[in-house]
Amino acid sequence: MEKKSYAWFEKRRRTKALDLAQEQITKALDTVTLLHHATQSISEAKKKEAMQHIENLFKVEKEVDRLRTEVFKELSKGSALFAEYREDLMHLVKRLDTLADHVKDAARCIKMLADSQVPKELWKNTVHATSTLVECAHALRRSIEKITVDPAEAIKGAKKVEQIEHELDEDYLKTKSLFVKYAEEMNCGSMVIFDDLVEFIEYAADMCADTADYIVILASRE
């Protein structure tokens, strides 16, 4: 009876940590959505609006950092009984934090490009990429939410994340291919920063896929 009760306590502890992780992905998703709004605004020459989205993004990213710390504190209270689960959840949370970091870096690039002459086609492609990144982050959140209630659906959702990430890879290559076309219309500094912007969006997509790998592991343990 004592062993059963102890297992129940560990389950509660594990669930609370996962609840915090779910809150973290919600915040990480908010950063992705704000990045998309900022990209849309800057592509339409709405600089003030774009800067507001970016400032809001920076604030939310700090919340993602705070939640990472809260998850780690919660997991540190557990015993060795769920050591493997705890380690996998820590990896997942770290990746969510890194996802938000990449999104923040992409937003910084947009901020630096606010007064630059960037061809409309490049912004159009980037808006499409951030829209797809939002879709990827939504799929990631839905997958995390299913880990304990429906592990099979969580795994299915993780595969959906990987599928969307492949679509983003194609967007990445299409945008990169335009650099030659517009090389003479942009100064070198703007081109370098825009290249960084595209790279950070790609890094964020890769991190979504990496996080999905850990969702499969966690769901398989249920």
C-alpha positions, -999 to +999 in steps of 0.1 A: +000+000+000+028+024+009+046+016-024+013+023-043+008+056-025+044+066-032+039+059-069+008+081-068+028+109-053+054+106-081+027+106-107+014+139-092+049+154-092+055+143-128+021+157-139+028+191-123+061+193-141+045+184-174+017+210-167+045+236-164+061+224-196+028+227-213+025+263-201+061+269-214+052+257-249+022+280-248+045+309-241+070+297-267+041+295-292+033+331-283+068+342-293+064+324-327+030+341-333+044+375-324+073+369-347+048+362-375+028+393-367+060+414-367+071+400-401+037+407-416+037+443-403+072+450-415+064+436-449+035+460-451+058+489-440+040+492-406+072+498-387+057+510-354+033+481-353+062+456-360+083+471-332+054+467-307+051+430-316+088+426-312+088+443-277+059+420-267+079+390-280+109+399-258+087+401-227+071+367-234+105+351-241+115+361-205+085+342-193+097+311-212+130+314-193+112+317-160+090+286-167+121+266-176+135+274-141+102+264-125+101+231-143+136+223-132+127+231-096+097+209-097+116+180-113+144+183-086+118+174-060+112+139-074+130+107-065+151+083-087+119+064-095+112+085-126+148+095-133+147+087-170+113+105-174+127+135-156+158+137-177+137+134-210+114+161-197+143+184-189+156+179-225+122+188-238+120+220-217+155+230-227+146+227-263+115+248-258+137+275-243+161+273-272+132+276-296+121+308-280+158+320-281+159+315-319+126+333-324+140+362-303+171+363-324+150+364-356+130+393-341+162+412-335+171+408-371+137+423-382+143+452-358+177+458-374+162+457-409+133+481-401+149+510-420+165+489-448+153+484-484+143+448-486+126+435-518+089+426-513+094+391-525+119+383-498+095+396-471+066+377-487+086+344-485+096+352-449+059+359-439+050+325-454+079+308-434+068+324-401+032+314-408+044+278-413+065+280-381+033+290-362+016+259-376+046+238-365+045+253-330+007+246-327+013+210-337+040+208-311+017+221-283-011+197-292+014+168-292+027+177-257-009+180-244-016+144-255+015+128-238-004+116-206-040+115-219-034+098-253+003+088-259-005+073-294-020+107-305+011+125-290+034+104-312+012+110-342+013+147-335+051+146-332+053+131-366+031+160-379+056+184-365+084+167-384+063+169-416+058+207-412+095+211-405+103+196-439+080+221-455+099+249-438+131+234-451+117+239-486+108+275-478+143+281-465+159+270-497+135+290-519+143+322-499+180+315-500+178+311-538+164+346-541+196+362-526+214+360-560+184+376-577+183+406-554+220+409-546+222+443-564+191+457-547+204+453-511+235+465-494+259+440-480+249+447-444+212+442-450+218+410-469+239+396-441+212+404-415+184+390-437+205+359-441+207+356-403+169+361-401+163+332-425+188+311-405+171+317-372+137+308-385+153+276-398+169+269-364+135+274-347+119+249-370+147+224-364+142+229-326+105+221-330+115+188-347+141+180-320+115+187-293+091+163-311+117+136-308+115+139-270+077+139-271+079+105-287+102+092-260+080+106-232+048+093-247+064+058-251+070+058-214+033+063-205 
